[in-house]
Amino acid sequence: MKTRKVNEPVKELSLDEKKNIEVERIFEQITNSARELLTVFEIEKYRTTVLVEHSKIGRYENLIREFLSYHWNFTMSKNKQGGYVIYFGYDGEAISKFGNRLYNDMLRKLIALTMKEATSVNIEDRIRVNHEPTDIHNFYYKRVMDGKTEHVTIQVQDLKTA
């Protein structure tokens, strides 16, 4: 148990430190929401997710965590000022195969979780959405084929039956 002297001032967190803490908390909520949305797919590969703990690997200084599925990618990284940022991208092939509904549902969850009214400190400036579809599923397949490691977790979400 840490003790301090009565007259010793308590260090107040800066706004950037508070935002970083909130971005980390929200990243967890986003990945949980993303996993939940995937439970409707009958085929296992569409319910499989990969979480990469980049900060523990240490290869890329600015990458912290990354969450992948066949459908989308969430990356938490540090900007040049050390502020944590969440990037959201979605896969073009997944949209052409399944339509926009899943993407729209994830985007709604992302907005609901990160709007200033829903967070302890406004982090809206720390969220980036790539508005153009990209090729995520090939990177996802590579991570799945590489398998679990000390810093990579692969999960298959349970199928939710009606």
Rosetta constraint file for C-alpha pairs under 8 A:
AtomPair CA 4 CA 8 HARMONIC 6.52 0.50
AtomPair CA 13 CA 17 HARMONIC 5.87 0.50
AtomPair CA 13 CA 18 HARMONIC 6.32 0.50
AtomPair CA 14 CA 18 HARMONIC 6.28 0.50
AtomPair CA 15 CA 19 HARMONIC 6.12 0.50
AtomPair CA 16 CA 20 HARMONIC 6.14 0.50
AtomPair CA 16 CA 83 HARMONIC 6.39 0.50
AtomPair CA 17 CA 21 HARMONIC 6.32 0.50
AtomPair CA 17 CA 83 HARMONIC 7.92 0.50
AtomPair CA 18 CA 22 HARMONIC 6.23 0.50
AtomPair CA 18 CA 121 HARMONIC 7.01 0.50
AtomPair CA 19 CA 23 HARMONIC 6.01 0.50
AtomPair CA 19 CA 83 HARMONIC 7.62 0.50
AtomPair CA 19 CA 84 HARMONIC 7.59 0.50
AtomPair CA 19 CA 121 HARMONIC 6.28 0.50
AtomPair CA 19 CA 122 HARMONIC 7.29 0.50
AtomPair CA 19 CA 123 HARMONIC 6.12 0.50
AtomPair CA 20 CA 24 HARMONIC 6.26 0.50
AtomPair CA 20 CA 83 HARMONIC 6.19 0.50
AtomPair CA 20 CA 84 HARMONIC 5.25 0.50
AtomPair CA 21 CA 25 HARMONIC 6.34 0.50
AtomPair CA 22 CA 26 HARMONIC 6.06 0.50
AtomPair CA 22 CA 119 HARMONIC 7.35 0.50
AtomPair CA 22 CA 120 HARMONIC 7.18 0.50
AtomPair CA 22 CA 121 HARMONIC 7.04 0.50
AtomPair CA 22 CA 123 HARMONIC 7.43 0.50
AtomPair CA 23 CA 27 HARMONIC 6.01 0.50
AtomPair CA 23 CA 84 HARMONIC 6.47 0.50
AtomPair CA 23 CA 85 HARMONIC 7.06 0.50
AtomPair CA 23 CA 86 HARMONIC 7.40 0.50
AtomPair CA 23 CA 123 HARMONIC 6.95 0.50
AtomPair CA 23 CA 126 HARMONIC 7.59 0.50
AtomPair CA 24 CA 28 HARMONIC 6.67 0.50
AtomPair CA 24 CA 84 HARMONIC 7.85 0.50
AtomPair CA 25 CA 29 HARMONIC 6.70 0.50
AtomPair CA 26 CA 30 HARMONIC 6.06 0.50
AtomPair CA 26 CA 113 HARMONIC 6.87 0.50
AtomPair CA 26 CA 114 HARMONIC 7.08 0.50
AtomPair CA 27 CA 31 HARMONIC 6.21 0.50
AtomPair CA 27 CA 76 HARMONIC 7.44 0.50
AtomPair CA 27 CA 86 HARMONIC 7.38 0.50
AtomPair CA 28 CA 32 HARMONIC 6.25 0.50
AtomPair CA 29 CA 33 HARMONIC 6.15 0.50
AtomPair CA 29 CA 113 HARMONIC 7.56 0.50
AtomPair CA 30 CA 34 HARMONIC 6.05 0.50
AtomPair CA 30 CA 109 HARMONIC 7.43 0.50
AtomPair CA 30 CA 110 HARMONIC 6.47 0.50
AtomPair CA 30 CA 113 HARMONIC 7.36 0.50
AtomPair CA 31 CA 35 HARMONIC 6.12 0.50
AtomPair CA 31 CA 67 HARMONIC 6.91 0.50
AtomPair CA 31 CA 74 HARMONIC 7.95 0.50
AtomPair CA 32 CA 36 HARMONIC 6.29 0.50
AtomPair CA 33 CA 37 HARMONIC 6.36 0.50
AtomPair CA 33 CA 106 HARMONIC 7.75 0.50
AtomPair CA 33 CA 109 HARMONIC 7.07 0.50
AtomPair CA 34 CA 38 HARMONIC 6.57 0.50
AtomPair CA 34 CA 106 HARMONIC 6.64 0.50
AtomPair CA 35 CA 39 HARMONIC 6.84 0.50
AtomPair CA 35 CA 47 HARMONIC 7.58 0.50
AtomPair CA 35 CA 49 HARMONIC 7.41 0.50
AtomPair CA 35 CA 157 HARMONIC 6.58 0.50
AtomPair CA 36 CA 157 HARMONIC 7.76 0.50
AtomPair CA 37 CA 102 HARMONIC 7.47 0.50
AtomPair CA 37 CA 105 HARMONIC 7.96 0.50
AtomPair CA 37 CA 106 HARMONIC 7.55 0.50
AtomPair CA 38 CA 46 HARMONIC 6.87 0.50
AtomPair CA 38 CA 47 HARMONIC 5.10 0.50
AtomPair CA 38 CA 157 HARMONIC 7.04 0.50
AtomPair CA 39 CA 47 HARMONIC 6.09 0.50
AtomPair CA 39 CA 157 HARMONIC 5.84 0.50
AtomPair CA 39 CA 158 HARMONIC 5.91 0.50
AtomPair CA 39 CA 159 HARMONIC 4.80 0.50
AtomPair CA 39 CA 160 HARMONIC 5.24 0.50
AtomPair CA 40 CA 47 HARMONIC 7.99 0.50
AtomPair CA 40 CA 159 HARMONIC 5.96 0.50
AtomPair CA 40 CA 160 HARMONIC 5.59 0.50
AtomPair CA 40 CA 161 HARMONIC 7.44 0.50
AtomPair CA 41 CA 46 HARMONIC 6.11 0.50
AtomPair CA 41 CA 47 HARMONIC 6.20 0.50
AtomPair CA 41 CA 159 HARMONIC 6.67 0.50
AtomPair CA 42 CA 46 HARMONIC 7.82 0.50
AtomPair CA 42 CA 47 HARMONIC 7.95 0.50
AtomPair CA 42 CA 159 HARMONIC 6.48 0.50
AtomPair CA 43 CA 47 HARMONIC 7.01 0.50
AtomPair CA 44 CA 48 HARMONIC 6.22 0.50
AtomPair CA 44 CA 156 HARMONIC 6.76 0.50
AtomPair CA 45 CA 70 HARMONIC 7.29 0.50
AtomPair CA 45 CA 156 HARMONIC 7.86 0.50
AtomPair CA 46 CA 69 HARMONIC 7.25 0.50
AtomPair CA 46 CA 70 HARMONIC 5.89 0.50
AtomPair CA 46 CA 71 HARMONIC 7.56 0.50
AtomPair CA 47 CA 69 HARMONIC 7.57 0.50
AtomPair CA 47 CA 156 HARMONIC 5.54 0.50
AtomPair CA 47 CA 157 HARMONIC 5.31 0.50
AtomPair CA 47 CA 158 HARMONIC 7.63 0.50
AtomPair CA 47 CA 159 HARMONIC 7.78 0.50
AtomPair CA 48 CA 69 HARMONIC 6.20 0.50
AtomPair CA 48 CA 70 HARMONIC 7.57 0.50
AtomPair CA 48 CA 154 HARMONIC 7.03 0.50
AtomPair CA 48 CA 155 HARMONIC 5.56 0.50
AtomPair CA 48 CA 156 HARMONIC 4.23 0.50
AtomPair CA 48 CA 157 HARMONIC 6.21 0.50
AtomPair CA 49 CA 67 HARMONIC 7.09 0.50
AtomPair CA 49 CA 68 HARMONIC 5.63 0.50
AtomPair CA 49 CA 69 HARMONIC 4.72 0.50
AtomPair CA 49 CA 70 HARMONIC 7.78 0.50
AtomPair CA 49 CA 154 HARMONIC 5.70 0.50
AtomPair CA 49 CA 155 HARMONIC 5.28 0.50
AtomPair CA 49 CA 156 HARMONIC 6.32 0.50
AtomPair CA 49 CA 157 HARMONIC 7.70 0.50
AtomPair CA 50 CA 66 HARMONIC 7.94 0.50
AtomPair CA 50 CA 67 HARMONIC 5.69 0.50
AtomPair CA 50 CA 68 HARMONIC 5.02 0.50
AtomPair CA 50 CA 69 HARMONIC 6.39 0.50
AtomPair CA 50 CA 140 HARMONIC 7.45 0.50
AtomPair CA 50 CA 143 HARMONIC 7.20 0.50
AtomPair CA 50 CA 144 HARMONIC 7.11 0.50
AtomPair CA 50 CA 152 HARMONIC 6.89 0.50
AtomPair CA 50 CA 153 HARMONIC 5.64 0.50
AtomPair CA 50 CA 154 HARMONIC 4.55 0.50
AtomPair CA 50 CA 155 HARMONIC 6.51 0.50
AtomPair CA 51 CA 65 HARMONIC 7.19 0.50
AtomPair CA 51 CA 66 HARMONIC 5.67 0.50
AtomPair CA 51 CA 67 HARMONIC 4.58 0.50
AtomPair CA 51 CA 68 HARMONIC 6.46 0.50
AtomPair CA 51 CA 152 HARMONIC 5.68 0.50
AtomPair CA 51 CA 153 HARMONIC 5.12 0.50
AtomPair CA 51 CA 154 HARMONIC 6.52 0.50
AtomPair CA 52 CA 65 HARMONIC 5.63 0.50
AtomPair CA 52 CA 66 HARMONIC 5.06 0.50
AtomPair CA 52 CA 67 HARMONIC 6.48 0.50
AtomPair CA 52 CA 151 HARMONIC 5.95 0.50
AtomPair CA 52 CA 152 HARMONIC 4.59 0.50
AtomPair CA 52 CA 153 HARMONIC 6.57 0.50
AtomPair CA 53 CA 57 HARMONIC 6.74 0.50
AtomPair CA 53 CA 64 HARMONIC 6.36 0.50
AtomPair CA 53 CA 65 HARMONIC 4.77 0.50
AtomPair CA 53 CA 66 HARMONIC 6.73 0.50
AtomPair CA 53 CA 151 HARMONIC 5.18 0.50
AtomPair CA 53 CA 152 HARMONIC 6.35 0.50
AtomPair CA 54 CA 58 HARMONIC 6.25 0.50
AtomPair CA 54 CA 59 HARMONIC 7.25 0.50
AtomPair CA 54 CA 60 HARMONIC 7.13 0.50
AtomPair CA 54 CA 63 HARMONIC 5.67 0.50
AtomPair CA 54 CA 64 HARMONIC 4.91 0.50
AtomPair CA 54 CA 65 HARMONIC 5.23 0.50
AtomPair CA 54 CA 66 HARMONIC 7.23 0.50
AtomPair CA 54 CA 151 HARMONIC 7.35 0.50
AtomPair CA 55 CA 59 HARMONIC 7.99 0.50
AtomPair CA 55 CA 60 HARMONIC 7.75 0.50
AtomPair CA 55 CA 61 HARMONIC 7.39 0.50
AtomPair CA 55 CA 63 HARMONIC 6.32 0.50
AtomPair CA 55 CA 64 HARMONIC 4.53 0.50
AtomPair CA 55 CA 65 HARMONIC 6.71 0.50
AtomPair CA 56 CA 151 HARMONIC 6.67 0.50
AtomPair CA 57 CA 151 HARMONIC 6.69 0.50
AtomPair CA 62 CA 77 HARMONIC 5.40 0.50
AtomPair CA 62 CA 78 HARMONIC 4.89 0.50
AtomPair CA 62 CA 79 HARMONIC 7.07 0.50
AtomPair CA 63 CA 75 HARMONIC 7.64 0.50
AtomPair CA 63 CA 76 HARMONIC 6.52 0.50
AtomPair CA 63 CA 77 HARMONIC 4.38 0.50
AtomPair CA 63 CA 78 HARMONIC 6.47 0.50
AtomPair CA 64 CA 75 HARMONIC 7.66 0.50
AtomPair CA 64 CA 76 HARMONIC 5.50 0.50
AtomPair CA 64 CA 77 HARMONIC 5.03 0.50
AtomPair CA 64 CA 78 HARMONIC 7.27 0.50
AtomPair CA 65 CA 75 HARMONIC 5.90 0.50
AtomPair CA 65 CA 76 HARMONIC 5.16 0.50
AtomPair CA 65 CA 77 HARMONIC 6.94 0.50
AtomPair CA 66 CA 73 HARMONIC 7.15 0.50
AtomPair CA 66 CA 74 HARMONIC 5.68 0.50
AtomPair CA 66 CA 75 HARMONIC 4.34 0.50
AtomPair CA 66 CA 76 HARMONIC 6.18 0.50
AtomPair CA 67 CA 73 HARMONIC 5.63 0.50
AtomPair CA 67 CA 74 HARMONIC 5.05 0.50
AtomPair CA 67 CA 75 HARMONIC 6.33 0.50
AtomPair CA 68 CA 72 HARMONIC 6.01 0.50
AtomPair CA 68 CA 73 HARMONIC 4.53 0.50
AtomPair CA 68 CA 74 HARMONIC 6.56 0.50
AtomPair CA 68 CA 136 HARMONIC 7.95 0.50
AtomPair CA 68 CA 140 HARMONIC 6.05 0.50
AtomPair CA 69 CA 73 HARMONIC 6.43 0.50
AtomPair CA 69 CA 136 HARMONIC 7.96 0.50
AtomPair CA 69 CA 137 HARMONIC 7.13 0.50
AtomPair CA 69 CA 140 HARMONIC 6.11 0.50
AtomPair CA 70 CA 91 HARMONIC 7.29 0.50
AtomPair CA 70 CA 94 HARMONIC 7.07 0.50
AtomPair CA 70 CA 136 HARMONIC 6.80 0.50
AtomPair CA 70 CA 137 HARMONIC 4.71 0.50
AtomPair CA 70 CA 140 HARMONIC 6.15 0.50
AtomPair CA 70 CA 141 HARMONIC 7.78 0.50
AtomPair CA 71 CA 90 HARMONIC 5.86 0.50
AtomPair CA 71 CA 91 HARMONIC 5.31 0.50
AtomPair CA 71 CA 94 HARMONIC 5.47 0.50
AtomPair CA 71 CA 95 HARMONIC 7.76 0.50
AtomPair CA 71 CA 103 HARMONIC 7.99 0.50
AtomPair CA 71 CA 136 HARMONIC 7.21 0.50
AtomPair CA 71 CA 137 HARMONIC 6.82 0.50
AtomPair CA 72 CA 88 HARMONIC 7.31 0.50
AtomPair CA 72 CA 89 HARMONIC 5.62 0.50
AtomPair CA 72 CA 90 HARMONIC 4.07 0.50
AtomPair CA 72 CA 91 HARMONIC 5.66 0.50
AtomPair CA 72 CA 136 HARMONIC 6.49 0.50
AtomPair CA 72 CA 137 HARMONIC 7.87 0.50
AtomPair CA 73 CA 87 HARMONIC 7.88 0.50
AtomPair CA 73 CA 88 HARMONIC 5.81 0.50
AtomPair CA 73 CA 89 HARMONIC 5.23 0.50
AtomPair CA 73 CA 90 HARMONIC 6.20 0.50
AtomPair CA 73 CA 136 HARMONIC 6.89 0.50
AtomPair CA 74 CA 86 HARMONIC 6.59 0.50
AtomPair CA 74 CA 87 HARMONIC 5.52 0.50
AtomPair CA 74 CA 88 HARMONIC 4.72 0.50
AtomPair CA 74 CA 89 HARMONIC 6.62 0.50
AtomPair CA 75 CA 85 HARMONIC 7.98 0.50
AtomPair CA 75 CA 86 HARMONIC 5.51 0.50
AtomPair CA 75 CA 87 HARMONIC 5.08 0.50
AtomPair CA 75 CA 88 HARMONIC 6.71 0.50
AtomPair CA 76 CA 84 HARMONIC 6.56 0.50
AtomPair CA 76 CA 85 HARMONIC 5.50 0.50
AtomPair CA 76 CA 86 HARMONIC 4.47 0.50
AtomPair CA 76 CA 87 HARMONIC 6.44 0.50
AtomPair CA 77 CA 84 HARMONIC 5.54 0.50
AtomPair CA 77 CA 85 HARMONIC 5.41 0.50
AtomPair CA 77 CA 86 HARMONIC 6.59 0.50
AtomPair CA 78 CA 82 HARMONIC 5.16 0.50
AtomPair CA 78 CA 83 HARMONIC 5.28 0.50
AtomPair CA 78 CA 84 HARMONIC 4.53 0.50
AtomPair CA 78 CA 85 HARMONIC 6.02 0.50
AtomPair CA 79 CA 83 HARMONIC 5.34 0.50
AtomPair CA 79 CA 84 HARMONIC 6.38 0.50
AtomPair CA 79 CA 85 HARMONIC 6.77 0.50
AtomPair CA 83 CA 126 HARMONIC 7.84 0.50
AtomPair CA 84 CA 126 HARMONIC 6.79 0.50
AtomPair CA 85 CA 126 HARMONIC 4.60 0.50
AtomPair CA 85 CA 127 HARMONIC 5.87 0.50
AtomPair CA 85 CA 128 HARMONIC 7.39 0.50
AtomPair CA 86 CA 126 HARMONIC 6.29 0.50
AtomPair CA 86 CA 127 HARMONIC 5.02 0.50
AtomPair CA 86 CA 128 HARMONIC 6.14 0.50
AtomPair CA 87 CA 127 HARMONIC 6.15 0.50
AtomPair CA 87 CA 128 HARMONIC 4.71 0.50
AtomPair CA 87 CA 129 HARMONIC 5.88 0.50
AtomPair CA 87 CA 130 HARMONIC 7.38 0.50
AtomPair CA 88 CA 127 HARMONIC 7.91 0.50
AtomPair CA 88 CA 128 HARMONIC 6.22 0.50
AtomPair CA 88 CA 129 HARMONIC 4.85 0.50
AtomPair CA 88 CA 130 HARMONIC 6.09 0.50
AtomPair CA 89 CA 129 HARMONIC 6.32 0.50
AtomPair CA 89 CA 130 HARMONIC 5.15 0.50
AtomPair CA 89 CA 131 HARMONIC 7.56 0.50
AtomPair CA 89 CA 132 HARMONIC 7.88 0.50
AtomPair CA 89 CA 133 HARMONIC 6.87 0.50
AtomPair CA 89 CA 134 HARMONIC 6.97 0.50
AtomPair CA 89 CA 136 HARMONIC 7.88 0.50
AtomPair CA 90 CA 94 HARMONIC 7.95 0.50
AtomPair CA 90 CA 103 HARMONIC 7.27 0.50
AtomPair CA 90 CA 130 HARMONIC 7.64 0.50
AtomPair CA 90 CA 132 HARMONIC 7.92 0.50
AtomPair CA 90 CA 133 HARMONIC 5.41 0.50
AtomPair CA 90 CA 134 HARMONIC 6.17 0.50
AtomPair CA 90 CA 135 HARMONIC 7.90 0.50
AtomPair CA 90 CA 136 HARMONIC 6.78 0.50
AtomPair CA 91 CA 95 HARMONIC 6.53 0.50
AtomPair CA 91 CA 133 HARMONIC 5.27 0.50
AtomPair CA 91 CA 134 HARMONIC 5.02 0.50
AtomPair CA 91 CA 135 HARMONIC 5.35 0.50
AtomPair CA 91 CA 136 HARMONIC 5.11 0.50
AtomPair CA 91 CA 137 HARMONIC 6.52 0.50
AtomPair CA 92 CA 96 HARMONIC 6.30 0.50
AtomPair CA 92 CA 133 HARMONIC 4.57 0.50
AtomPair CA 92 CA 134 HARMONIC 5.52 0.50
AtomPair CA 92 CA 135 HARMONIC 6.35 0.50
AtomPair CA 93 CA 97 HARMONIC 6.02 0.50
AtomPair CA 93 CA 135 HARMONIC 7.41 0.50
AtomPair CA 93 CA 137 HARMONIC 7.96 0.50
AtomPair CA 94 CA 98 HARMONIC 5.87 0.50
AtomPair CA 94 CA 99 HARMONIC 7.46 0.50
AtomPair CA 95 CA 99 HARMONIC 4.66 0.50
AtomPair CA 95 CA 100 HARMONIC 5.64 0.50
AtomPair CA 95 CA 103 HARMONIC 7.39 0.50
AtomPair CA 98 CA 102 HARMONIC 7.68 0.50
AtomPair CA 100 CA 104 HARMONIC 5.94 0.50
AtomPair CA 101 CA 105 HARMONIC 6.05 0.50
AtomPair CA 102 CA 106 HARMONIC 6.18 0.50
AtomPair CA 103 CA 107 HARMONIC 6.09 0.50
AtomPair CA 104 CA 108 HARMONIC 6.13 0.50
AtomPair CA 105 CA 109 HARMONIC 6.33 0.50
AtomPair CA 106 CA 110 HARMONIC 6.11 0.50
AtomPair CA 107 CA 111 HARMONIC 6.18 0.50
AtomPair CA 108 CA 112 HARMONIC 6.04 0.50
AtomPair CA 109 CA 113 HARMONIC 6.06 0.50
AtomPair CA 110 CA 114 HARMONIC 6.14 0.50
AtomPair CA 111 CA 115 HARMONIC 5.74 0.50
AtomPair CA 112 CA 118 HARMONIC 7.08 0.50
AtomPair CA 113 CA 118 HARMONIC 6.12 0.50
AtomPair CA 113 CA 119 HARMONIC 7.40 0.50
AtomPair CA 114 CA 118 HARMONIC 6.38 0.50
AtomPair CA 114 CA 119 HARMONIC 6.45 0.50
AtomPair CA 114 CA 123 HARMONIC 6.58 0.50
AtomPair CA 114 CA 124 HARMONIC 6.14 0.50
AtomPair CA 114 CA 127 HARMONIC 7.72 0.50
AtomPair CA 115 CA 119 HARMONIC 6.73 0.50
AtomPair CA 115 CA 122 HARMONIC 7.27 0.50
AtomPair CA 115 CA 123 HARMONIC 7.41 0.50
AtomPair CA 115 CA 124 HARMONIC 5.98 0.50
AtomPair CA 116 CA 120 HARMONIC 7.76 0.50
AtomPair CA 116 CA 121 HARMONIC 6.85 0.50
AtomPair CA 116 CA 122 HARMONIC 4.58 0.50
AtomPair CA 116 CA 123 HARMONIC 6.62 0.50
AtomPair CA 116 CA 124 HARMONIC 6.40 0.50
AtomPair CA 117 CA 122 HARMONIC 7.82 0.50
AtomPair CA 119 CA 123 HARMONIC 7.45 0.50
AtomPair CA 123 CA 127 HARMONIC 7.09 0.50
AtomPair CA 135 CA 139 HARMONIC 7.63 0.50
AtomPair CA 136 CA 140 HARMONIC 6.17 0.50
AtomPair CA 137 CA 141 HARMONIC 5.99 0.50
AtomPair CA 138 CA 142 HARMONIC 6.31 0.50
AtomPair CA 139 CA 143 HARMONIC 6.37 0.50
AtomPair CA 140 CA 144 HARMONIC 6.24 0.50
AtomPair CA 141 CA 145 HARMONIC 6.04 0.50
AtomPair CA 142 CA 146 HARMONIC 6.07 0.50
AtomPair CA 143 CA 147 HARMONIC 6.41 0.50
AtomPair CA 144 CA 148 HARMONIC 7.67 0.50
AtomPair CA 144 CA 154 HARMONIC 7.02 0.50
AtomPair CA 147 CA 152 HARMONIC 7.62 0.50
AtomPair CA 147 CA 154 HARMONIC 7.31 0.50
AtomPair CA 148 CA 152 HARMONIC 5.19 0.50
AtomPair CA 148 CA 153 HARMONIC 5.42 0.50
AtomPair CA 148 CA 154 HARMONIC 6.02 0.50
AtomPair CA 149 CA 153 HARMONIC 6.89 0.50
